[in-house]
Amino acid sequence: MLARSLLEARIRVAEQAPDLVILDRRLPDGDGLQFLPELRALVPTCVVVVVMVTAHGDIASAVDAMRAGAADYLAKPVELADLVMKARRSADNIRLRVRAPPHGGAPGPRHARGDGDARAHQRLAAQPGAAAG
């Protein structure tokens, strides 16, 4: 799905929760960084990868984006190989967090979203030594 504005992004995310969001910092109707908390409320960050993109990248902006929930940060012009690598690495990190037992508890996602995640949680819970949660 493609959204060219924050308004369009809100509509599309409400219609279908994404697995990956490539979010520009500057959009016609607002700041992508300010949209991150709203996105986190709509879709738990443990199941969505957000890569922030901006033409004016600096370390402070990258830190702000990561604190707001972005998994990674790229400065324009973006090389496709860099974007793919960062998206894959971020998705792998999220998968590890979802599978890791929270503080010694049972493995499995803390936020289920949709039937796919529920089935994945059931498969994890069915593994030997795993408790349903």
N, C-alpha and C positions, 0 to 999 in steps of 0.2 A: 504494500500500500504506500501511497505517496501523499504527503500533506505539504502544501506550500505556505501554510501559515499556522499560527497557534490555534486559531479557531478551527481550522480544518483538522488539525491534529487531535484536538479534544473530541471532535465528532467521530473520527476514525477509531481512536482508542476506545471510545465508548461502544462502538459497534463490534470491534474485535480486538482483543488484547494482543499486542505484538510480542514477539520473542526478542526482537532486536529493534532498537531505535537509534537512528543516526540523526542527531539533533544539532541543528545549526544554532550558534549563539545569537545571531542577529536575524530576526525574521521580520517580515513587513509589519506585523501587528504586535511585536513584543520581543522580549528577551528569552531565549530558550533556557537559559540558566534559571530564570524565575519559574519556568514551567516544570522543572524537575520535581519539586515537592508535590505538585498536583499530579504529575505522572506517577510518582511513588504511591500516592493515595489511591489512584485508579488501578494500578497494576503493581503488586508487590515486587520490590526490586530483586528479590531472590529468584524471580522467574523471568525478568526482562533485563536485557543487556542494553545499556545506554552508552553510546559513544558520542561525545560532544565534539563538534567541529566549529572552528572559528578562523577568521582571517586575521585576527589580532590576538594571537596566542602569547601569553606570558605565564610565568610560573604561578603567580597569584591567581590568575583566572583558572588555571588547571586545578589548583588546590581547591578553589571555590566549587568547581564543577564536581570534583570527586567527593567533597563533603556533602554536596546536594544530592548525590546518588549516581553520578555518572561512573561507569566502569573504567572509562579511559577518555583521552582527550587528544585531538589531532588539530594541527594548524594547517590552514589552507596555503597553497594548493595541496590537496590530499592525493597521495599516490594510492591507487587501488590495492596494490599489494600490502601496503601498510594498514589500510582500513580492514582488509580481510584478516590479516594477522591479528590485529588488536581485537576485532570482533570474536574471532575464534578463541583467543587466549582468555578474553573476558567471559565468554560462554563456558569454557572449561573451568574457570575459577568458580563460577556460579554453580555449575554441576557438582563440583567438589564440596561447596558449602551446603548444598541441598542434601547431599549424601552423608555428610559428616554428622555424627551424633551430636546434638546440641548439649554441651556440658555433661557428657556421659549418658545421655538418654538414647532412645531408639533412633536408628537411622531413618531418614525420610524427610520430605519437604515440610517446612513449617507452614507454608501457605500453599494449599492446593488450588489450582485454577483449571477448571474444565475437566472433562472426563479423562483426557490423556494424563494429566498429573495425578488424578485419583487412581488410575490403573497403575501408574508407575509406583505410587505410594503403596498400593496393595502388593505389587511384586516385591518391593523392598521389605515390606512387613512379613511376607511369606518366607523370607530367607531364614535359614537356621540361625537361631540365637537372636532374632529380631523380635521386638515387641510391637504390637499394633499401636498406632498412635494417631 
